[in-house]
Amino acid sequence: MDAWRISASGLQAQWKRMRVIASNVSHADTTRTPGGGAYRKHYPVFSAALDEVGGVRYEGSREARRPTRTVHAPDDPRAGKDGRLTEPNVSLPLQAADMASARRAYQANVRAMKQFKKLCQKTLNMKG
């Protein structure tokens, strides 16, 4: 059953990765946060689960170091007195690519679980 648990941890990790990406996409235009300043992209952090089963462990998300961008937008009501607006450091094309990668990894774990299930069924149906 270790194979099942390892794939399940992979499913869970990719699900959480997708949630972080979805949060980034939903905040791609957020120029003011409760903490002040523009939203900063987050990325998921994973580690190897080094217990007896193995797999992947989600450690949470971290804020990206990539700087936010400042644009001249004097007509935007969110701009400062100098007409400058600080925008989030979220790149929608990169988020789309990350989402596609997470989806493929999720599907790979589903396929692995299906194959393991088939193997177990064949083993149970063997006649001795």
Steps between C-alpha positions, in 0.01 A plus 500: 500500500804729511466569127143611560602735784788646299271577205237640737758736647588608145132568426467706814819694425388587147155600627662742744732625224192575287343691788811720536498566125126582509565748781775664296271531199216643708736765642671589171345850513515558877700817551419545868509227761408520869875486575563790263633507147421284201436128522813288466489164323519190717648164416442164667775334703524121511730256671557127478309312767784299651289277722457130432258561212658787307317736271466876495420740780359851444685745725294808411555787263762773491500845350705534182802730515447630147428873529164654429481731201426870504318664210409857419119512519394854599134436407469190719332585833727247672815691394694708748539878489790459258278307256689174561321175566667193651367183339529138619789284383259237361549393138178345371675305219741348752212415733320329209812294428534409870133396509548278194804340662310440825211347306735259318665398828158447659391284204821296522426421863143399412635266229747349747219435748285338230787274396561401862130422539508278188806319633327437833187372324704262284684376807173432682356318196798262469414136559746300701 
